[in-house]
């Protein structure tokens, strides 16, 4: 039986995609530029332009998105199947109500003070609602053309001894950091259920690498006027996050979690998943 041969040299087209498209992704997320007197990364410039172009319709867009997210589990009936979905549905309904208050001006006067609903709507909800879908488009350039895989290969020898996770978790860790941490948590959970992560490894990734994302860091940086030092802010946050994760893996409760890799059932009680000893 003929074995498939691995080519010694990659086609030039793959190198072009790897270097060219990955470089565009790095530029979009990590290189601040000055446009119109505003210095920020390109993806944030796009969000600013769209927000300005939409004007007051940005609030309508957010209301539609939140409404859709609230009624979707009701229409599909998914909220009945998992206990936590009921709690999330209640929070979504509360969020929808507060969004309606913020846009319409209804509700208690206390909620409409400058640092309450107006601040949340204009500084957090609208920017996040715009940057997540836009960031997802350009995130493909970072994760789909070899940059993350090469990063994972380079970090393979340090992931296990330093963070006590498999070598391939380097890809998951970086993807969690530069992408959406909520999506990263879903990915980690799926890999955990399939048995590719042990309980301890999944918990390390979820509570360490997946606690922050570049997209949300942009929101925080804009709120605190830190975009002038975006590079320093980003890399400092990355180093601190990974350093703290390396420490917390060695202390309870993470150090006491089960470290055996096996497939898990979604119906298995969470208490049994988390605190089985080796």
C-alpha positions in Angstrom: 0.0 0.0 0.0 1.5 3.3 -1.0 1.9 5.8 1.7 1.2 9.4 1.1 4.4 11.4 0.8 4.8 14.6 2.6 6.3 17.2 0.2 9.7 18.5 1.3 8.8 22.0 0.0 5.5 23.8 0.3 4.0 25.3 -2.9 4.7 29.1 -3.2 0.9 29.8 -3.0 0.8 28.4 0.5 3.7 30.6 1.6 1.9 33.6 0.1 -1.2 32.8 2.1 0.7 32.1 5.2 2.8 35.2 5.1 0.5 37.6 3.3 -2.9 36.8 4.9 -1.5 36.2 8.3 0.3 39.5 8.1 -2.9 41.3 7.2 -4.5 39.7 10.3 -1.7 40.8 12.5 -2.0 44.3 11.0 -5.7 44.5 11.6 -5.5 43.4 15.2 -2.2 44.7 16.5 -0.8 47.7 14.6 -2.3 51.0 15.6 -2.5 53.7 12.9 -3.5 57.3 12.9 -6.6 58.2 10.8 -8.5 61.4 11.2 -6.7 62.3 14.4 -7.6 59.0 16.0 -4.8 56.5 16.7 -6.1 52.9 17.1 -5.9 49.5 15.4 -7.5 49.2 11.9 -10.4 47.0 13.1 -11.4 49.6 15.6 -11.3 52.3 12.9 -13.8 50.2 10.9 -16.1 49.9 13.9 -15.9 53.7 14.4 -16.7 54.3 10.8 -19.7 51.9 10.9 -21.0 53.4 14.1 -20.8 56.9 12.7 -22.4 55.8 9.5 -25.3 54.1 11.3 -25.9 57.1 13.7 -29.0 56.5 15.7 -29.7 53.3 13.7 -26.9 51.7 15.7 -29.2 51.5 18.7 -31.9 49.9 16.5 -29.3 47.3 15.3 -28.4 46.5 18.9 -32.0 46.2 19.9 -32.7 43.8 17.0 -29.6 41.7 17.9 -30.5 41.4 21.5 -34.2 40.7 20.7 -33.1 37.9 18.3 -30.8 36.4 20.9 -33.5 36.5 23.5 -36.3 34.9 21.5 -34.2 32.3 19.7 -34.0 29.8 22.6 -37.7 30.3 23.2 -38.6 29.6 19.5 -36.3 26.6 19.3 -37.2 25.3 22.8 -33.6 24.9 23.7 -34.0 26.6 27.1 -36.0 23.6 28.3 -33.2 21.1 27.7 -30.5 22.4 29.9 -30.9 23.8 33.5 -28.5 26.7 32.9 -30.4 27.8 29.9 -33.3 28.9 32.0 -31.0 31.2 34.0 -29.5 32.6 30.8 -32.9 33.2 29.3 -33.9 35.2 32.4 -30.8 37.3 32.1 -31.4 37.8 28.4 -34.9 39.0 29.1 -33.5 41.4 31.7 -30.9 42.6 29.2 -33.6 43.2 26.6 -35.7 45.2 29.0 -32.8 47.4 30.1 -31.9 47.9 26.4 -35.4 49.0 25.7 -35.2 51.4 28.7 -31.9 52.8 27.5 -33.1 53.5 23.9 -36.6 54.7 24.8 -35.8 56.7 27.9 -38.4 54.8 29.9 -37.8 53.4 33.4 -36.5 54.8 36.6 -34.5 58.1 36.3 -31.7 56.5 38.3 -31.0 54.2 35.3 -30.6 57.1 33.0 -27.8 58.9 34.8 -24.7 59.4 32.7 -22.7 56.5 34.2 -25.5 54.0 34.1 -27.5 52.8 31.0 -26.2 55.5 28.6 -22.6 54.6 29.4 -23.3 50.9 29.0 -25.1 51.3 25.8 -22.7 53.7 24.1 -19.4 52.5 25.5 -20.0 48.8 25.8 -23.1 47.3 24.1 -22.9 49.1 20.8 -19.1 48.7 20.3 -19.2 45.0 21.3 -22.2 44.4 19.1 -20.3 45.8 16.1 -16.8 44.6 16.9 -17.6 40.9 17.4 -19.0 40.2 13.9 -16.4 42.4 12.3 -13.6 40.9 14.3 -14.8 37.4 13.4 -14.2 38.2 9.8 -10.6 39.3 10.2 -10.0 36.7 12.8 -10.0 34.2 10.0 -6.8 35.7 8.7 -5.1 35.0 12.1 -6.3 31.4 12.6 -6.9 29.9 9.2 -3.6 30.3 7.3 -1.0 28.7 9.5 -0.2 31.4 12.0 -1.7 29.7 15.0 -0.5 26.3 14.0 3.1 27.6 13.7 2.7 29.3 17.0 1.4 26.1 18.5 4.4 24.2 17.2 6.8 26.7 18.6 5.1 26.6 22.0 4.7 22.8 22.1 7.7 22.1 24.3 6.6 24.7 26.9 2.9 24.2 27.2 3.0 21.0 29.2 5.7 21.9 31.7 4.6 25.5 32.2 0.8 25.4 31.9 0.2 21.6 32.2 -1.9 21.4 29.0 -1.2 19.5 25.8 0.9 21.1 23.1 -2.1 21.6 20.8 -3.7 23.7 23.5 -1.3 26.5 22.5 -3.6 27.0 19.4 -6.6 27.1 21.6 -4.9 29.5 24.1 -3.9 32.0 21.4 -7.3 31.7 19.6 -9.0 32.4 22.9 -6.9 35.5 23.5 -7.2 37.0 20.0 -10.7 35.9 19.3 -13.9 35.7 21.3 -13.5 34.2 24.7 -17.2 33.1 24.7 -16.7 31.1 21.5 -13.4 29.8 22.9 -15.2 28.5 25.9 -17.6 26.6 23.7 -14.8 25.1 21.7 -12.9 24.1 24.9 -16.1 22.4 26.3 -16.6 20.5 23.1 -13.0 19.2 23.1 -13.4 18.3 26.8 -16.6 16.3 26.1 -14.8 14.5 23.3 -12.0 13.6 25.7 -9.2 15.7 24.1 -8.9 17.7 27.3 -9.0 16.4 30.9 -11.1 18.2 33.4 -8.0 20.0 34.8 -6.8 21.0 31.3 -10.2 22.3 30.3 -10.5 24.2 33.5 -7.0 25.7 33.1 -7.9 26.9 29.6 -11.3 28.2 30.5 -10.3 30.1 33.7 -6.9 31.2 32.4 -6.4 31.7 28.6 -10.1 32.3 27.9 -10.7 35.0 30.4 -9.9 37.9 28.0 -10.0 38.6 24.3 -8.4 41.2 22.1 -11.8 42.4 20.9 -13.0 43.2 24.4 -9.6 44.7 25.2 -10.3 47.2 22.5 -13.5 48.3 24.3 -11.7 48.6 27.6 -8.8 50.5 26.0 -11.2 52.9 24.3 -13.2 53.4 27.6 -10.0 54.2 29.5 -8.3 56.1 26.7 -5.5 53.6 26.4 -5.4 53.2 22.6 -2.4 55.5 22.5 -0.4 52.8 24.2 -2.3 49.8 22.7 0.8 47.7 22.0 2.1 48.0 25.5 -1.4 47.5 26.9 -2.0 44.4 24.8 1.3 42.6 25.4 1.4 43.4 29.1 -2.1 41.9 29.4 -1.0 38.8 27.5 2.1 38.3 29.7 0.1 38.8 32.9 -2.7 36.5 31.8 -0.3 33.7 30.9 1.8 34.2 34.0 -1.2 34.1 36.3 -2.4 31.0 34.6 0.9 29.3 35.1 0.6 30.0 38.8 -3.0 29.0 39.3 -2.5 25.6 37.6 -0.3 24.7 40.6 -2.7 25.7 43.4 -6.2 24.6 44.4 -8.7 24.2 43.1 -7.2 23.6 39.7 -4.3 21.5 41.0 -6.8 19.0 42.5 -9.0 18.4 39.5 -9.1 15.2 37.6 -6.3 15.0 34.9 -7.4 11.9 33.1 -8.5 12.4 29.5 -11.8 10.6 28.6 -15.0 11.3 26.8 -17.6 13.0 29.0 -21.4 13.1 28.7 -23.1 16.5 28.7 -25.6 15.0 31.2 -22.9 14.0 33.7 -23.3 16.0 36.9 -20.9 18.9 37.0 -19.8 18.0 40.5 -18.7 14.6 39.3 -16.9 16.1 36.3 -14.9 18.7 38.3 -13.9 17.0 41.5 -13.0 13.4 40.6 -9.5 12.8 41.9 -6.8 11.0 39.9 
